[in-house]
């Protein structure tokens, strides 16, 4: 049986999580459904099929799930960008601003070599702070970022605009208004 569901149809919204007034867009329901998950991975990598991509880089934590699957489909390697203190080797760090405070992400200093073509992936693009930090890390290593792919964009929070102003190509599967 053929389903007419879109990726957005597999995503549930949880009201007032993690704080009152937040509409949390939960992709675990998408990941749990084999058709939905396959659809999301295929749609995220589609614009980059046929392009040279040396590595897929995923942002912690749901970007790991997507990035691993996309890297597998593209027949390339996967690299994680993690929260500070989670990687065992020598790293470089980048701080960024969160809604309430700051955080730091890291990448192994030998995970990407200068000139490699990179696809950066995560589940959600909100303010763009985490993705911006990831881009800065990759640029410091000399990577050529061919695109940034996300399942969800929250356009009211301005992340897409921020990344595009950095010269990034941004690909999203669906949008949710508000925050």
C-alpha positions as CSV (number, residue, x, y, z in Angstrom):
1,X,0.0,0.0,0.0
2,X,1.3,3.4,-1.0
3,X,1.2,6.1,1.7
4,X,0.6,9.7,1.0
5,X,2.3,10.8,4.2
6,X,5.0,13.4,4.2
7,X,7.9,13.6,6.6
8,X,6.1,16.2,8.6
9,X,3.2,13.8,9.2
10,X,5.6,11.5,11.2
11,X,6.7,14.2,13.5
12,X,4.8,14.7,16.8
13,X,4.6,17.9,18.7
14,X,4.9,17.8,22.5
15,X,3.5,20.9,24.2
16,X,5.4,22.7,27.0
17,X,8.6,20.6,26.7
18,X,11.2,21.2,28.0
19,X,9.7,24.4,29.3
20,X,6.2,26.0,29.3
21,X,5.4,27.7,26.0
22,X,7.7,25.5,23.9
23,X,6.3,23.3,21.2
24,X,8.8,20.5,21.0
25,X,9.1,18.9,17.5
26,X,9.8,15.3,18.3
27,X,11.5,13.3,15.5
28,X,11.7,10.1,17.4
29,X,8.4,9.1,16.0
30,X,9.8,9.7,12.5
31,X,12.9,7.6,13.3
32,X,10.8,4.8,14.7
33,X,8.8,4.4,11.5
34,X,10.7,2.5,8.8
35,X,9.0,4.3,5.9
36,X,9.2,7.7,7.6
37,X,12.9,7.3,8.4
38,X,13.8,6.0,4.9
39,X,11.8,8.9,3.4
40,X,13.6,11.5,5.6
41,X,17.1,10.1,4.8
42,X,16.4,9.8,1.1
43,X,15.0,13.4,0.9
44,X,17.9,14.8,2.9
45,X,20.5,13.3,0.7
46,X,18.7,13.8,-2.7
47,X,20.0,17.3,-3.5
48,X,23.6,16.0,-3.0
49,X,23.4,12.7,-4.9
50,X,26.0,12.8,-7.6
51,X,28.1,15.5,-5.9
52,X,31.4,14.6,-4.4
53,X,30.9,14.3,-0.6
54,X,33.9,13.0,1.3
55,X,32.2,13.0,4.7
56,X,28.9,13.6,6.4
57,X,29.2,15.5,9.6
58,X,26.4,15.2,12.2
59,X,25.7,17.5,15.1
60,X,25.0,15.9,18.5
61,X,22.8,14.1,19.0
62,X,20.1,13.4,16.5
63,X,22.4,14.5,13.8
64,X,24.4,11.3,14.5
65,X,21.4,9.1,13.6
66,X,20.7,11.0,10.4
67,X,24.3,11.5,9.5
68,X,25.2,7.8,9.9
69,X,22.3,6.7,7.7
70,X,23.1,9.4,5.0
71,X,26.8,8.6,5.0
72,X,25.9,4.9,4.5
73,X,23.6,5.7,1.6
74,X,26.3,8.0,0.0
75,X,29.1,5.4,0.6
76,X,31.2,7.9,2.6
77,X,32.5,8.4,6.1
78,X,30.7,9.9,9.1
79,X,32.2,12.4,11.6
80,X,30.5,13.6,14.8
81,X,30.6,17.0,16.3
82,X,30.0,16.5,20.0
83,X,29.5,18.5,23.2
84,X,32.6,19.5,25.0
85,X,34.5,16.6,26.7
86,X,32.8,13.7,24.9
87,X,35.6,13.0,22.3
88,X,38.7,11.0,23.4
89,X,41.3,12.4,21.0
90,X,42.8,15.9,20.4
91,X,40.0,18.3,19.5
92,X,39.3,21.9,18.5
93,X,36.4,23.7,20.2
94,X,33.8,26.3,19.3
95,X,31.5,28.1,21.7
96,X,28.1,29.3,20.8
97,X,25.0,30.9,22.4
98,X,21.9,29.0,23.4
99,X,18.5,30.4,24.3
100,X,19.6,30.5,28.0
101,X,23.4,30.5,28.1
102,X,26.3,29.1,26.2
103,X,27.7,25.8,25.1
104,X,30.8,24.4,23.4
105,X,31.1,21.8,20.7
106,X,34.2,19.9,19.5
107,X,35.5,17.9,16.7
108,X,38.6,15.8,16.5
109,X,41.4,17.9,14.9
110,X,42.2,15.2,12.4
111,X,38.5,14.2,11.5
112,X,38.4,16.3,8.3
113,X,41.3,17.3,6.1
114,X,41.6,20.6,4.1
115,X,39.6,20.5,0.9
116,X,37.3,17.6,1.8
117,X,33.7,18.1,0.7
118,X,31.4,18.0,3.7
119,X,27.6,17.7,4.2
120,X,26.5,18.9,7.6
121,X,23.3,17.4,9.0
122,X,21.0,17.7,12.0
123,X,17.3,17.2,12.8
124,X,16.3,20.7,13.6
125,X,17.3,24.3,12.5
126,X,16.1,26.8,15.1
127,X,18.4,29.8,15.8
128,X,21.2,28.2,13.9
129,X,23.7,28.5,16.8
130,X,24.8,24.9,16.9
131,X,25.0,24.6,13.1
132,X,27.0,27.9,13.0
133,X,29.5,26.5,15.5
134,X,29.8,23.3,13.5
135,X,30.4,25.3,10.3
136,X,33.1,27.4,12.1
137,X,34.9,24.2,13.3
138,X,34.8,22.7,9.8
139,X,36.0,25.9,8.2
140,X,38.9,26.0,10.7
141,X,39.9,22.5,9.4
142,X,39.8,23.7,5.8
143,X,36.7,21.8,4.8
144,X,34.5,22.7,1.8
145,X,30.9,22.6,3.1
146,X,28.7,21.7,0.2
147,X,25.5,22.0,2.2
148,X,23.6,21.9,5.5
149,X,20.6,19.5,5.6
150,X,17.9,19.4,8.3
151,X,14.5,17.7,8.7
152,X,12.8,20.7,10.3
153,X,13.2,24.4,10.1
154,X,11.7,26.8,12.6
155,X,11.8,29.9,10.3
156,X,10.6,32.3,12.9
157,X,13.8,31.8,14.9
158,X,16.1,32.9,11.9
159,X,18.6,30.0,11.7
160,X,18.2,29.5,8.0
161,X,18.8,33.2,7.3
162,X,21.9,33.1,9.6
163,X,23.4,30.1,7.7
164,X,22.6,31.5,4.3
165,X,24.3,34.8,5.3
166,X,27.4,32.7,6.0
167,X,27.2,31.5,2.4
168,X,25.8,28.1,3.2
169,X,23.3,26.2,1.1
170,X,20.5,25.1,3.4
171,X,18.1,22.2,2.6
172,X,15.1,21.4,4.9
173,X,12.3,18.9,4.5
174,X,9.6,20.8,6.4
175,X,8.8,23.9,8.5
176,X,6.9,24.6,11.6
177,X,5.8,28.1,12.3
178,X,6.4,29.6,15.8
179,X,8.9,28.2,18.2
